């Protein structure tokens, strides 16, 4: 059995760390007057500009492969959902609801890839749904339903991230630079359009000064490096191993948010989170080939 080298593992851990603690710089920029939608749009614009400079032909594949537009949309909605949610509410709750992604993946893979769910897949779906119910349910609620704007945004982010991963599988034959270009462009355009739509409703404001620009530049570089690390790690490790390593994002997010007072870790959240993580871990296990009679 091939043992993964430290380079790819560290690359995936770096990616998980950057996105796991991303709530903190987003909240810092928000405190300086830059809404998280504007900050993500700017950072993704920087990343897209970098890919466009290094691989100028990658953008043309959007016209050659129309399915990449779904990746464009999914990446944008993932950023809108997750990054807005983590600045609004309890980080642990948001991260756990976002990681319902494996449950959404089962349904989307059935619809888009024709992969009928197995009994194990349905078990994972049930575990994830029970975990979500435990995370959502509070003593003052009759039913475990989304009750806050950030609940809906986190679930939107998880569903969009699942769609993003399914489209990546479907478009595996397309060069990495072309897929990254579609993802960064979607993160820029969809996030910026959502921010503009939120201005008349009073949900988003235009920044009043430029005191936030060092955060945007610094975190933008970290985000680009983390995406490159993700591509490096995934290309050199099995899908199952890489998925397990990437689950460390939950640990980074929970530990940092609890330590800095941005979230509370109750027994109910802990149990629900364990079920959601268990569903994600089971999703990384390879299927056993059927034996011939």
C-alpha positions, 0 to 999 in steps of 0.5 A: 500500500502506497503511503502518502508523502508529507508534501501533499498531506501538508498541502491539504492541511494548509488548505483546510487551515486557511478555510477553517480560520477564514471566519476571523479575517472576514470578521476583521474586514467587516469590522473595518467596514468591508462586507464579507461579500465585497472582500471575497469578490475582491480576493477571488478577482485577485486569484482569477487575475493570477490564473488569467495571467499564468494561463491566459487560454484557460478562460476560453474553455468556458465557451468550449465546455458549457458545463463549466458555467455550472462550476462558475455558478456553484463556486459563486454560491458556495462563497456567498453562502459559507463566507457570509454565514460565518460572519453572521452567526455561530461559527460551529453551527455554520461549519457543521451545517456547511459540511452536510455536503456529503448528503447533498452529493448523494442526491446530486450525483444521482441526478447529474451522474446517474449514480444510484445511491447504495444502502451505505449511501442512504445510511450516510444520508440518514446519519447526516440528516440526524446530525443536522436535526441535532445541530438545528434543534434548540430548547425553544424550538418545536422542530429542528428547522433552519431558523436564522438567515445564517442557517439558510446561507450555510445550507446553501453553501453546503449544497453548492459545494456539493454541486461544485464537487460533482461538476469537478468530477464530471469535468475531470477531463478539462485542464486544472487551470480551466476549472480553477479559472471558472471557479475563481471567476464565479467566486468574483462575479456571483459574489459581487452581483449578490453584494450589489443586489443587497445594497438597495435592501440595506443588507450590504453597504459600500466600504467608506475607506480603504483601511481594509486593503492589507487584509484583502491582499494578505488573505487573498494571497493565502487563499490563492496559495491554499487553492494551489496547495489543494490542487497539488495535494489532490493530484498526488493522493487518493480521493479517500485519503484527501477527503479525510485530511480535508475534514481537518477544516472542521477541527480548525474552525471549531477550535479557533472559533471556540478559543476566540469566543465566536461560538459555543460548543454544546453537547447537542452540537457535538453529537450532531457534528460527530454524526455529520463527520461520521457520514463524511468519513463513511463517504471516503471509504471505497466500495467493495467490489461485488464477488462473482458467484 
